[in-house]
Amino acid sequence: MALQERVEESFDSELIDITADLKKIASTMGTGEMVMAPDYTLQASMSALELMSPKMDPGMQFQGYVTIQERHSDGSLSIPPKSEAEVVSMMDHLMKLEMSWYSGHPLTNTVYSCIFTSSYGVGELAKLARPYLGDEVVGQRDETAFLAYVVLTLSAVSCKLCELTQELVRMADVYEEEDYSLYIGSLQLDPFGALSVEKIKSMLLDLESNLERRGEASASLLAIVKMRRLHLEIFVLFDKPDLSGIPTALKLLEQLKTIFENAAGPKNRKNDCDVNPYFDPLLCQKLLGPLPPRSLDPMSAEDAHIMFSKVIDDLITVCKFMECENLSEVYQYLSMFSERKPNIIPRSRLVALLYTADSHRLLGKYSYQNLIVQDMEEAGVPEAIIKDEICQDFIDSVLVRAVYDVLRLATANRARKRRKIVHLLKHWREIQPSADYHDHQIYLKGNFKDESFLFNSIGSWSELWVSRLMLEFLCLGFELDLYALHEVDMMLWSVDFLLQSLSETRQRMKKYKTKLVEHEIVELMAQLQTDSQKKTVKKKSKSAKELKEKKKRLNRLKNEGHKVPVNKFRDDERYLQEMLRNLSSGTLCTILGLRCKGVYKDPDLSFGNRETRYAQRLKCLSGLRPDVYDFQVFQNVSDTSKYKEQSIFSTSNAKLTQVKRIATQLMKRDVAPWFDAYRKKKLMSLVRVSVSNNLLSQTIPSGSGTRKFQHSVQNSFGYLPMIKLA
């Protein structure tokens, strides 16, 4: 009551500090106890905390705002900056803000917090820079006019790049809320009166020539201007029809990387100038909307430098994607691209290459139908089935879209990619029975008397693509650290079982193709024998031509019918899957061996049991082939009472050692230059995991009691976890 009386008395006088009283009252309360009005809800408390957070409301403690005009009038703001050094520092700070924008922060709080993107700042610069803007010189070309021209030009190109980037990301539509903020409210992206790209390029070229005449003193500023011009030109080249500008864009990207790394990047110099007057976080304060926190700390110069350098590298990777020639190579390339964890900008660029608007083709030159046919041939689907009208109709109506959706996964970030795989698997759950149905229709059409010729060739091909999705789903769980320690063995077994099923599917496809070819050879020979018993036909008659075609077909089947087209990328993928199978199986054996030792113990589950958790993890994989959704099989495999410590560790050692042997063989194989460096990193990561997991059993003696373990994937190349002592 004493506190209440003091508060009531203060209403008519001045405020009093009651912090000590509140602390005293709080000390008498228990954990979780809360004082509140009867109608006070949790939602109200969350709203109150959000409104009081400085990150959510930077104007909470704001006492007054001085506009740009007022600061310029009273002399506290210089328009333009006073020296070239200030301009360089300002552009370096703008680069940090651009990278913050690329990381998901709103444009209104990053790039457009610069006062030279506002209508007033642009207007003042235009007045001062008039001697450099028109065809005729108007006014004196002094240092102030030149600096105004420099800042005006650089601000114009920055705003134009923001405008183009905003449109790129919007059209690609692959961004997520954590990737990019598309919201700009009523912000005017182009305060320069619709300056064209060509006009801005001419201004940049003119500025370059002026800076070159000023000599070494303007070297840093010249490098920044060149960097911005190249960036703008690259943007325009990417948007040319039929991807015709990409070869030129690749050359300019290599130039941009050299200039940025050696001179234009923000970490190449130490900036001592104060640039705070040229950036105002409250410049766009009236543009309210559903935004992330409006208060942010800009990146450091080093982080911004690294990030933009990686954006350049990822765009170079996008350009080199044009060199791919078949579906296996495309899939491997996109997997490599995704594992680089690219920014939203390169990912948005990739969308245009997957399906060009002008030609409706992959990379502007390959039809999806032809690529799928080629992929089926390389996978071992018989030629007779592929060429059948039933199969061709199924490819056109269903498989083209399904394969495109799989390739488009590379445009998502890693976490969202895993979620999108779940949605795609639902679609493939419908495709597989449909593929089996079309296989059956082709079988009926062929009038086979032997039921052993009924084989799901198209359905088996679909298994190969589904297994890719399932494998990536399981491995991304390790990479994203989604599995608890006691779930690791379940997931490792699932990977092992999946790859074993996949290997068996390949063998069945190979045997069926051989059988079908031999059947066709026998039929052709019988037809030719029947034809030879008939009367001689004229050379130019229809029957003669048919006879010639049959002989030609027979010779081709005998010589090449059993062969499968060679594809290095498909072979490499098969070797890699064999490595993963040995690694997953070997690591699982290591865990089982540690349990036999009595040093690895699963925690008591507070909710559900292992079967429930297994079902939750793998529910999205049920109803698909290959089938990995069988807890009873896993339970039988993981029963440690069936194993002896020495034998299980011997099995583990053999499998983990095999990983290194396969890696050594793969290193000797010739591949495309882009794939070589990527493959080496991937193989070395897998070998490091196998060696570490193999040594784990030797470092812990038996009878040492229960120990704590942890698992981690060091990078996206690792795929499977490294088990270590906690």
VOMARVEX-859150 format. One record per residue (C-alpha): residue in three letters; x, y, z. Coordinates in steps of 0.05 Angstrom, whole numbers, padded with zeros to 5 digits, always signed. Layout:
ALAXYZ
...
This chain:
MET+00000+00000+00000
ALA+00057+00047+00015
LEU+00082+00040-00056
GLN+00013+00052-00085
GLU+00005+00116-00042
ARG+00073+00142-00066
VAL+00054+00129-00139
GLU-00014+00163-00131
GLU+00019+00224-00099
SER+00068+00229-00157
PHE+00012+00238-00209
ASP+00005+00311-00189
SER+00080+00324-00183
GLU+00142+00292-00213
LEU+00158+00220-00229
ILE+00194+00178-00176
ASP+00242+00119-00182
ILE+00210+00055-00155
THR+00264+00007-00179
ALA+00285-00012-00109
ASP+00212-00025-00088
LEU+00201-00070-00148
LYS+00264-00110-00134
LYS+00242-00120-00062
ILE+00173-00144-00084
ALA+00203-00190-00138
SER+00250-00222-00086
THR+00189-00249-00050
MET+00160-00283-00112
GLY+00174-00355-00133
THR+00200-00380-00200
GLY+00147-00372-00254
GLU+00102-00329-00210
MET+00075-00267-00243
VAL+00034-00207-00220
MET-00018-00186-00271
ALA-00089-00160-00280
PRO-00144-00212-00288
ASP-00153-00195-00362
TYR-00078-00194-00379
THR-00060-00248-00430
LEU+00004-00279-00456
GLN-00008-00247-00524
ALA-00012-00178-00491
SER+00054-00190-00454
MET+00089-00211-00519
SER+00063-00149-00554
ALA+00088-00105-00498
LEU+00157-00136-00500
GLU+00160-00128-00576
LEU+00140-00054-00574
MET+00190-00039-00518
SER+00249-00071-00555
PRO+00296-00020-00586
LYS+00307-00068-00644
MET+00233-00066-00661
ASP+00224+00008-00650
PRO+00287+00050-00659
GLY+00247+00113-00644
MET+00228+00091-00574
GLN+00275+00139-00540
PHE+00274+00189-00597
GLN+00267+00261-00576
GLY+00264+00297-00644
TYR+00282+00290-00716
VAL+00322+00339-00758
THR+00309+00333-00832
ILE+00363+00330-00886
GLN+00342+00400-00910
GLU+00351+00428-00839
ARG+00419+00395-00829
HIS+00442+00420-00897
SER+00418+00491-00882
ASP+00452+00496-00814
GLY+00518+00469-00842
SER+00520+00404-00803
LEU+00513+00364-00869
SER+00558+00373-00929
ILE+00528+00360-00998
PRO+00570+00334-01033
PRO+00622+00301-00987
LYS+00683+00344-00976
SER+00735+00300-01009
GLU+00747+00238-01051
ALA+00768+00201-00988
GLU+00700+00213-00958
VAL+00666+00189-01022
VAL+00708+00124-01021
SER+00690+00113-00947
MET+00617+00126-00962
MET+00617+00075-01019
ASP+00651+00024-00975
HIS+00597+00034-00923
LEU+00544+00028-00977
MET+00575-00039-00997
LYS+00566-00064-00926
LEU+00493-00042-00927
GLU+00482-00076-00995
MET+00508-00141-00967
SER+00462-00133-00907
TRP+00405-00125-00957
TYR+00428-00188-00993
SER+00425-00223-00925
GLY+00351-00208-00915
HIS+00347-00139-00884
PRO+00298-00090-00915
LEU+00321-00043-00970
THR+00291+00016-00932
ASN+00340+00006-00874
THR+00402-00010-00915
VAL+00418+00020-00983
TYR+00363+00072-00980
SER+00386+00099-00913
CYS+00438+00137-00954
ILE+00416+00210-00960
PHE+00438+00212-01033
THR+00382+00163-01051
SER+00330+00214-01026
SER+00296+00264-01072
TYR+00327+00323-01035
GLY+00397+00294-01037
VAL+00391+00278-01111
GLY+00363+00347-01127
GLU+00421+00383-01092
LEU+00473+00339-01126
ALA+00442+00352-01194
LYS+00445+00427-01184
LEU+00518+00425-01165
ALA+00538+00375-01219
ARG+00507+00414-01277
PRO+00575+00431-01309
TYR+00586+00356-01320
LEU+00516+00334-01338
GLY+00496+00371-01402
ASP+00526+00370-01471
GLU+00547+00442-01460
VAL+00587+00464-01400
VAL+00543+00506-01354
GLY+00579+00536-01295
GLN+00649+00526-01267
ARG+00679+00456-01265
ASP+00709+00461-01195
GLU+00723+00407-01143
THR+00653+00414-01112
ALA+00619+00404-01179
PHE+00663+00344-01194
LEU+00650+00310-01126
ALA+00575+00323-01136
TYR+00580+00290-01205
VAL+00617+00230-01175
VAL+00567+00219-01119
LEU+00507+00231-01166
THR+00533+00179-01215
LEU+00550+00127-01162
SER+00483+00138-01128
ALA+00447+00130-01194
VAL+00481+00064-01210
SER+00468+00038-01139
CYS+00394+00055-01144
LYS+00389+00024-01213
LEU+00422-00040-01189
CYS+00373-00043-01130
GLU+00315-00034-01179
LEU+00341-00089-01225
THR+00356-00136-01167
GLN+00287-00126-01137
GLU+00255-00144-01204
LEU+00302-00204-01213
VAL+00285-00234-01145
ARG+00210-00220-01153
MET+00207-00254-01221
ALA+00249-00314-01200
ASP+00204-00324-01138
VAL+00253-00370-01101
TYR+00266-00326-01041
GLU+00245-00342-00970
GLU+00233-00292-00913
GLU+00302-00308-00884
ASP+00335-00297-00952
TYR+00307-00232-00975
SER+00258-00177-00958
LEU+00218-00157-01020
TYR+00176-00105-00982
ILE+00192-00032-00998
GLY+00125+00001-00981
SER+00119+00067-01017
LEU+00194+00074-01027
GLN+00214+00105-01094
LEU+00269+00060-01121
ASP+00289+00109-01175
PRO+00294+00180-01149
PHE+00333+00201-01212
GLY+00274+00209-01259
ALA+00278+00142-01297
LEU+00351+00146-01319
SER+00362+00091-01370
VAL+00416+00038-01362
GLU+00451+00064-01424
LYS+00452+00135-01396
ILE+00481+00112-01330
LYS+00534+00071-01367
SER+00555+00132-01407
MET+00560+00173-01343
LEU+00604+00119-01312
LEU+00649+00116-01373
ASP+00655+00192-01373
LEU+00671+00191-01299
GLU+00725+00138-01310
SER+00760+00181-01362
ASN+00758+00241-01314
LEU+00787+00200-01257
GLU+00842+00170-01301
ARG+00865+00241-01317
ARG+00870+00257-01243
GLY+00924+00203-01234
GLU+00943+00157-01176
ALA+00908+00199-01123
SER+00841+00176-01150
ALA+00859+00102-01159
SER+00812+00075-01105
LEU+00753+00116-01130
LEU+00768+00096-01202
ALA+00768+00022-01182
ILE+00700+00031-01148
VAL+00671+00065-01209
LYS+00697+00009-01255
MET+00669-00044-01208
ARG+00600-00011-01209
ARG+00600-00005-01285
LEU+00619-00078-01294
HIS+00566-00100-01244
LEU+00513-00061-01284
GLU+00536-00089-01351
ILE+00535-00160-01324
PHE+00465-00150-01299
VAL+00442-00128-01368
LEU+00479-00185-01404
PHE+00444-00238-01361
ASP+00377-00212-01385
LYS+00391-00218-01460
PRO+00343-00264-01499
ASP+00361-00338-01504
LEU+00418-00329-01454
SER+00461-00301-01510
GLY+00497-00253-01463
ILE+00522-00304-01413
PRO+00590-00319-01447
THR+00606-00244-01446
ALA+00579-00239-01374
LEU+00628-00293-01353
LYS+00687-00254-01380
LEU+00664-00190-01346
LEU+00653-00228-01280
GLU+00726-00251-01282
GLN+00747-00178-01292
LEU+00700-00156-01236
LYS+00731-00207-01188
THR+00801-00182-01204
ILE+00784-00109-01194
PHE+00744-00122-01131
GLU+00797-00166-01098
ASN+00856-00121-01116
ALA+00828-00050-01109
ALA+00754-00038-01104
GLY+00736-00083-01044
PRO+00725-00049-00976
LYS+00778-00090-00941
ASN+00833-00064-00987
ARG+00839+00002-00948
LYS+00830+00032-00880
ASN+00774+00084-00877
ASP+00783+00137-00824
CYS+00730+00186-00851
ASP+00665+00195-00813
VAL+00609+00175-00860
ASN+00552+00175-00808
PRO+00524+00243-00833
TYR+00511+00212-00901
PHE+00469+00154-00874
ASP+00404+00164-00836
PRO+00368+00101-00810
LEU+00305+00143-00799
LEU+00303+00169-00870
CYS+00249+00119-00888
GLN+00216+00118-00819
LYS+00146+00131-00848
LEU+00148+00069-00892
LEU+00115+00023-00841
GLY+00097-00049-00857
PRO+00107-00122-00837
LEU+00182-00118-00834
PRO+00237-00155-00795
PRO+00270-00115-00739
ARG+00284-00045-00765
SER+00348-00036-00726
LEU+00411-00070-00752
ASP+00486-00067-00747
PRO+00520-00063-00815
MET+00570-00117-00833
SER+00643-00108-00821
ALA+00686-00089-00882
GLU+00717-00158-00883
ASP+00650-00196-00879
ALA+00620-00152-00934
HIS+00683-00163-00977
ILE+00679-00239-00968
MET+00605-00240-00983
PHE+00607-00200-01047
SER+00668-00240-01070
LYS+00627-00303-01060
VAL+00569-00274-01098
ILE+00616-00262-01157
ASP+00642-00334-01152
ASP+00572-00362-01149
LEU+00551-00321-01211
ILE+00612-00349-01247
THR+00587-00418-01227
VAL+00519-00401-01256
CYS+00552-00380-01322
LYS+00592-00445-01327
PHE+00528-00484-01318
MET+00519-00471-01393
GLU+00573-00524-01407
CYS+00531-00582-01382
GLU+00509-00632-01435
ASN+00465-00686-01402
LEU+00417-00695-01345
SER+00466-00731-01299
GLU+00517-00676-01308
VAL+00463-00623-01296
TYR+00441-00657-01232
GLN+00512-00663-01206
TYR+00527-00591-01224
LEU+00464-00566-01188
SER+00482-00608-01127
MET+00550-00575-01126
PHE+00518-00506-01134
SER+00470-00519-01076
GLU+00526-00544-01031
ARG+00562-00477-01041
LYS+00503-00446-01003
PRO+00496-00389-01053
ASN+00463-00322-01040
ILE+00392-00306-01065
ILE+00421-00267-01125
PRO+00457-00326-01159
ARG+00400-00372-01141
SER+00351-00325-01175
ARG+00396-00322-01237
LEU+00397-00398-01241
VAL+00321-00401-01250
ALA+00325-00369-01319
LEU+00374-00423-01342
LEU+00330-00481-01320
TYR+00274-00461-01366
THR+00284-00404-01415
ALA+00222-00363-01430
ASP+00239-00355-01504
SER+00257-00426-01524
HIS+00225-00466-01466
ARG+00289-00506-01459
LEU+00342-00522-01408
LEU+00401-00476-01417
GLY+00366-00449-01478
LYS+00387-00509-01521
TYR+00363-00576-01492
SER+00291-00600-01491
TYR+00272-00636-01427
GLN+00240-00692-01467
ASN+00306-00708-01503
LEU+00346-00703-01439
ILE+00299-00752-01403
VAL+00302-00801-01461
GLN+00378-00798-01459
ASP+00378-00807-01384
MET+00332-00868-01389
GLU+00380-00899-01440
GLU+00440-00887-01394
ALA+00401-00917-01335
GLY+00387-00981-01374
VAL+00315-00973-01396
PRO+00308-01014-01461
GLU+00304-00975-01526
ALA+00240-01009-01547
ILE+00204-00983-01485
ILE+00232-00913-01491
LYS+00210-00906-01564
ASP+00140-00931-01550
GLU+00086-00878-01557
ILE+00059-00895-01488
CYS+00126-00879-01456
GLN+00135-00816-01498
ASP+00066-00790-01478
PHE+00082-00803-01404
ILE+00148-00765-01411
ASP+00114-00705-01442
SER+00054-00702-01395
VAL+00085-00721-01328
LEU+00160-00731-01325
VAL+00183-00665-01356
ARG+00150-00625-01300
ALA+00173-00674-01247
VAL+00246-00671-01268
TYR+00244-00595-01274
ASP+00218-00590-01203
VAL+00275-00634-01178
LEU+00327-00590-01213
ARG+00294-00527-01186
LEU+00309-00551-01115
ALA+00379-00522-01125
THR+00349-00452-01122
ALA+00326-00460-01049
ASN+00370-00451-00988
ARG+00392-00514-00953
ALA+00339-00515-00898
ARG+00282-00498-00946
LYS+00308-00549-00995
ARG+00296-00605-00946
ARG+00225-00581-00934
LYS+00212-00576-01009
ILE+00238-00648-01019
VAL+00181-00671-00973
HIS+00130-00638-01019
LEU+00163-00666-01082
LEU+00162-00736-01053
LYS+00086-00731-01047
HIS+00084-00718-01122
TRP+00131-00776-01138
ARG+00087-00820-01094
GLU+00034-00810-01147
ILE+00082-00815-01206
GLN+00110-00884-01188
PRO+00044-00922-01193
SER+00029-00885-01257
ALA+00097-00905-01285
ASP+00083-00978-01266
TYR+00015-00973-01302
HIS+00048-00948-01366
ASP+00099-01004-01362
HIS+00041-01054-01358
GLN+00007-01022-01418
ILE+00071-01029-01459
TYR+00076-01102-01437
LEU+00005-01115-01460
LYS+00018-01080-01526
GLY+00078-01124-01539
ASN+00037-01188-01536
PHE+00090-01224-01493
LYS+00071-01295-01478
ASP+00119-01300-01419
GLU+00099-01261-01357
SER+00173-01255-01337
PHE+00176-01198-01389
LEU+00130-01156-01345
PHE+00180-01109-01312
ASN+00172-01038-01287
SER+00227-01005-01329
ILE+00199-00934-01325
GLY+00180-00947-01253
SER+00251-00969-01237
TRP+00278-00906-01271
SER+00233-00866-01226
GLU+00264-00903-01166
LEU+00332-00875-01185
TRP+00305-00804-01182
VAL+00265-00816-01118
SER+00327-00846-01085
ARG+00366-00782-01100
LEU+00312-00742-01064
MET+00308-00790-01006
LEU+00384-00792-00998
GLU+00389-00716-00998
PHE+00332-00711-00948
LEU+00367-00758-00899
CYS+00436-00726-00908
LEU+00409-00655-00901
GLY+00382-00676-00833
PHE+00454-00689-00811
GLU+00480-00625-00842
LEU+00426-00583-00809
ASP+00436-00618-00742
LEU+00364-00642-00738
TYR+00377-00710-00709
ALA+00388-00725-00635
LEU+00446-00770-00617
HIS+00401-00830-00604
GLU+00370-00821-00674
VAL+00436-00824-00711
ASP+00438-00900-00717
MET+00367-00901-00745
MET+00384-00850-00799
LEU+00450-00885-00816
TRP+00414-00951-00825
SER+00362-00916-00869
VAL+00418-00888-00914
ASP+00451-00957-00917
PHE+00385-00993-00933
LEU+00366-00941-00985
LEU+00432-00947-01023
GLN+00429-01023-01019
SER+00359-01022-01050
LEU+00383-00974-01103
SER+00440-01020-01122
GLU+00392-01079-01128
THR+00346-01037-01173
ARG+00404-01022-01220
GLN+00421-01096-01225
ARG+00349-01114-01240
MET+00345-01062-01295
LYS+00409-01087-01326
LYS+00385-01160-01326
TYR+00318-01142-01355
LYS+00349-01101-01412
THR+00395-01160-01429
LYS+00335-01207-01429
LEU+00293-01162-01472
VAL+00350-01152-01523
GLU+00362-01227-01527
HIS+00287-01238-01538
GLU+00286-01188-01594
ILE+00347-01219-01627
VAL+00313-01288-01626
GLU+00250-01259-01656
LEU+00288-01222-01711
MET+00327-01284-01729
ALA+00263-01324-01734
GLN+00231-01271-01779
LEU+00292-01269-01823
GLN+00292-01345-01829
THR+00219-01343-01848
ASP+00231-01289-01900
SER+00289-01327-01931
GLN+00243-01386-01945
LYS+00197-01341-01986
LYS+00207-01326-02059
THR+00260-01275-02078
VAL+00234-01203-02076
LYS+00255-01145-02119
LYS+00310-01101-02090
LYS+00269-01037-02091
SER+00205-01066-02064
LYS+00176-01051-01996
SER+00190-01122-01971
ALA+00263-01115-01991
LYS+00270-01051-01952
GLU+00238-01083-01891
LEU+00285-01142-01896
LYS+00345-01096-01900
GLU+00322-01057-01839
LYS+00313-01122-01799
LYS+00384-01145-01815
LYS+00411-01077-01796
ARG+00372-01078-01731
LEU+00396-01149-01716
ASN+00469-01131-01726
ARG+00462-01070-01682
LEU+00429-01110-01626
LYS+00483-01163-01629
ASN+00540-01111-01626
GLU+00511-01057-01582
GLY+00445-01081-01553
HIS+00474-01103-01486
LYS+00515-01041-01477
VAL+00493-00981-01436
PRO+00516-00911-01459
VAL+00575-00888-01418
ASN+00565-00827-01374
LYS+00623-00807-01328
PHE+00578-00767-01282
ARG+00530-00824-01272
ASP+00588-00871-01258
ASP+00617-00821-01208
GLU+00550-00816-01174
ARG+00547-00891-01168
TYR+00617-00894-01137
LEU+00599-00838-01089
GLN+00536-00875-01067
GLU+00579-00937-01055
MET+00624-00894-01011
LEU+00565-00867-00972
ARG+00538-00937-00963
ASN+00604-00962-00934
LEU+00610-00900-00891
SER+00539-00904-00863
SER+00544-00979-00851
GLY+00614-00973-00820
THR+00593-00917-00774
LEU+00531-00956-00753
CYS+00576-01016-00737
THR+00621-00969-00696
ILE+00561-00946-00655
LEU+00538-01018-00644
GLY+00608-01037-00623
LEU+00611-00981-00573
ARG+00545-01005-00544
CYS+00575-01075-00539
LYS+00632-01043-00500
GLY+00583-01012-00453
VAL+00608-00941-00465
TYR+00552-00916-00511
LYS+00484-00912-00479
ASP+00420-00882-00507
PRO+00383-00834-00461
ASP+00316-00851-00431
LEU+00264-00819-00476
SER+00215-00773-00439
PHE+00166-00776-00497
GLY+00148-00836-00540
ASN+00196-00891-00558
ARG+00247-00906-00613
GLU+00193-00933-00660
THR+00152-00870-00652
ARG+00212-00826-00667
TYR+00232-00870-00726
ALA+00161-00863-00754
GLN+00163-00787-00745
ARG+00230-00780-00781
LEU+00214-00825-00840
LYS+00139-00817-00849
CYS+00149-00773-00911
LEU+00188-00831-00944
SER+00133-00882-00935
GLY+00094-00907-00995
LEU+00154-00898-01041
ARG+00205-00943-01074
PRO+00258-00957-01050
ASP+00223-00973-00985
VAL+00262-00954-00922
TYR+00202-00948-00876
ASP+00210-01012-00835
PHE+00227-01005-00761
GLN+00224-01080-00747
VAL+00282-01093-00795
PHE+00322-01037-00762
GLN+00307-01063-00693
ASN+00332-01131-00713
VAL+00396-01102-00743
SER+00410-01058-00682
ASP+00401-01114-00631
THR+00470-01115-00597
SER+00458-01183-00566
LYS+00470-01214-00634
TYR+00540-01185-00641
LYS+00608-01196-00610
GLU+00650-01134-00597
GLN+00711-01158-00636
SER+00672-01180-00698
ILE+00629-01118-00702
PHE+00691-01072-00698
SER+00725-01115-00750
THR+00665-01105-00797
SER+00666-01030-00782
ASN+00740-01025-00798
ALA+00732-01062-00864
LYS+00675-01018-00887
LEU+00707-00952-00866
THR+00773-00971-00897
GLN+00736-00986-00962
VAL+00715-00913-00965
LYS+00787-00892-00974
ARG+00799-00945-01028
ILE+00740-00921-01069
ALA+00762-00849-01061
THR+00831-00867-01087
GLN+00800-00899-01148
LEU+00755-00840-01161
MET+00813-00791-01157
LYS+00845-00825-01217
ARG+00784-00817-01262
ASP+00783-00760-01312
VAL+00725-00711-01304
ALA+00705-00642-01327
PRO+00749-00586-01297
TRP+00691-00556-01258
PHE+00677-00623-01225
ASP+00749-00641-01207
ALA+00760-00591-01150
TYR+00690-00602-01123
ARG+00699-00678-01124
LYS+00766-00674-01088
LYS+00736-00633-01031
LYS+00678-00680-01026
LEU+00720-00743-01026
MET+00769-00715-00975
SER+00712-00697-00928
LEU+00684-00767-00932
VAL+00752-00798-00920
ARG+00764-00753-00859
VAL+00697-00775-00830
SER+00712-00849-00843
VAL+00782-00845-00811
SER+00756-00807-00750
ASN+00699-00856-00738
ASN+00746-00914-00749
LEU+00795-00889-00696
LEU+00740-00875-00645
SER+00735-00949-00625
GLN+00810-00952-00612
THR+00812-00892-00566
ILE+00761-00917-00514
PRO+00781-00979-00474
SER+00728-01030-00452
GLY+00701-01024-00382
SER+00715-00949-00378
GLY+00642-00935-00362
THR+00589-00897-00401
ARG+00616-00837-00439
LYS+00582-00778-00471
PHE+00585-00772-00547
GLN+00565-00720-00599
HIS+00558-00719-00674
SER+00572-00664-00724
VAL+00578-00652-00798
GLN+00636-00604-00810
ASN+00611-00578-00877
SER+00561-00593-00931
PHE+00610-00640-00966
GLY+00612-00687-00906
TYR+00542-00714-00915
LEU+00547-00762-00857
PRO+00566-00746-00785
MET+00632-00752-00748
ILE+00620-00786-00680
LYS+00664-00756-00625
LEU+00670-00755-00549
ALA+00633-00696-00520
